[in-house]
Amino acid sequence: MSHTLISIVGGYIAWTVVFLGGSAGIRAAFESAHTPDGGTSSAGLLVLYLALSGVASVLAGVVAARVSKSHGPRNVLIVAGLLLATGIPVQISVWETLPVWYHLAFLGALVPLTWIGGRMVGSR
């Protein structure tokens, strides 16, 4: 498999593992603040989920850039685009259950934070 594909898949998987694993941890730690389907209306927890997504996005950019041999910036942008392409339908599917500010912040941060993660590797 080429470094390009490994870089892109690795970045995407890194985001997914960190966000889904971290989300499970947040739900377990704050079980009483979640509905049976896993939702929450707690602004504090929503901010925590946004912070988790931010960490996952930066890490995705770092992984994509570090694995890539010569196409780091391009691969980081591809990962960011894939995260956004995945995030939009997910946010649409829960649009009625979460505040608009959460959806906008979640989607709006994916690309820039993934790019920042990639730039962290390139700035060494």
Stockholm file with secondary structure:
# STOCKHOLM 1.0

chainA/1-124         MSHTLISIVGGYIAWTVVFLGGSAGIRAAFESAHTPDGGTSSAGLLVLYLALSGVASVLAGVVAARVSKSHGPRNVLIVAGLLLATGIPVQISVWETLPVWYHLAFLGALVPLTWIGGRMVGSR
#=GR chainA/1-124 SS CCHHHHHHHHHHHHHHHHHHHHHHHHHHHTGGGSCTTSCCCCHHHHHHHHHHHHHHHHHHHHHHHHHCSSCHHHHHHHHHHHHHHHHHHHHHHTGGGSCHHHHHHHHHHHHHHHHHHHHHHHTC
#=GC SS_cons         CCHHHHHHHHHHHHHHHHHHHHHHHHHHHTGGGSCTTSCCCCHHHHHHHHHHHHHHHHHHHHHHHHHCSSCHHHHHHHHHHHHHHHHHHHHHHTGGGSCHHHHHHHHHHHHHHHHHHHHHHHTC
//
